[in-house]
Amino acid sequence: MTFKPSAGDASGLAWFKSSYSTADGPSCVEVAATPRTVHVRDSKDVRLPSLGFAAAAWADFVPYAVDVPEKKR
């Protein structure tokens, strides 16, 4: 899978927090989708750069992430 830092201002994107994230937990991930790119960022510090993945690469990744047993995350 290839990834790159997202270019430009990502503040105009509609970000969605992972259902596995908690307000005070260590796993805080948000995603925002555009027609060609899925952006991923750390919701604990949204000033950090986000990562951008091609939609096809993200689609390949999601089933893997869903199948990982909870204790291995």
C-alpha positions in Angstrom: 0.0 0.0 0.0 1.3 3.4 -0.8 0.6 6.5 1.2 1.6 10.2 1.1 1.0 13.2 3.3 -2.2 14.9 2.3 -1.5 18.1 0.4 -3.3 21.4 1.0 -5.7 22.5 3.6 -7.7 19.5 5.0 -9.9 21.7 7.3 -12.7 21.8 4.8 -13.2 18.0 4.8 -15.9 16.2 6.6 -14.0 14.2 9.2 -15.4 11.1 10.9 -14.0 9.6 14.1 -13.4 5.9 14.3 -16.0 4.0 16.4 -13.0 2.4 18.2 -11.8 5.9 19.4 -12.7 7.3 22.8 -12.4 10.8 24.1 -9.5 9.9 26.3 -8.2 6.7 24.7 -4.9 6.2 22.8 -6.5 5.2 19.5 -8.0 8.3 18.0 -8.3 8.1 14.3 -10.4 10.2 11.9 -11.1 9.8 8.2 -12.4 12.0 5.5 -13.2 10.8 2.0 -13.0 12.7 -1.3 -13.7 11.1 -4.7 -10.1 10.0 -5.2 -8.5 10.0 -1.8 -9.2 8.9 1.8 -7.5 11.1 4.3 -6.6 9.8 7.8 -5.5 11.9 10.8 -4.8 11.7 14.5 -7.8 13.3 16.1 -5.8 14.1 19.3 -3.8 16.7 17.3 -5.6 17.7 14.1 -2.8 20.2 13.4 -0.5 17.3 12.4 -0.4 16.4 8.7 -2.9 13.8 7.6 -2.1 10.9 5.3 -3.8 10.4 2.0 -4.6 7.0 0.5 -5.9 6.2 -2.9 -9.5 5.0 -2.6 -8.5 1.5 -4.0 -5.7 1.1 -1.4 -8.0 2.1 1.4 -10.6 -0.4 0.1 -7.9 -3.1 0.2 -6.9 -2.1 3.8 -10.3 -1.9 5.5 -11.2 -5.6 5.4 -7.8 -6.5 6.9 -8.3 -4.0 9.7 -11.8 -5.3 10.5 -10.4 -8.9 10.7 -7.6 -8.2 13.2 -8.7 -9.6 16.6 -9.3 -7.0 19.2 -6.4 -8.1 21.4 -3.9 -7.6 18.6 -4.9 -4.0 17.9 
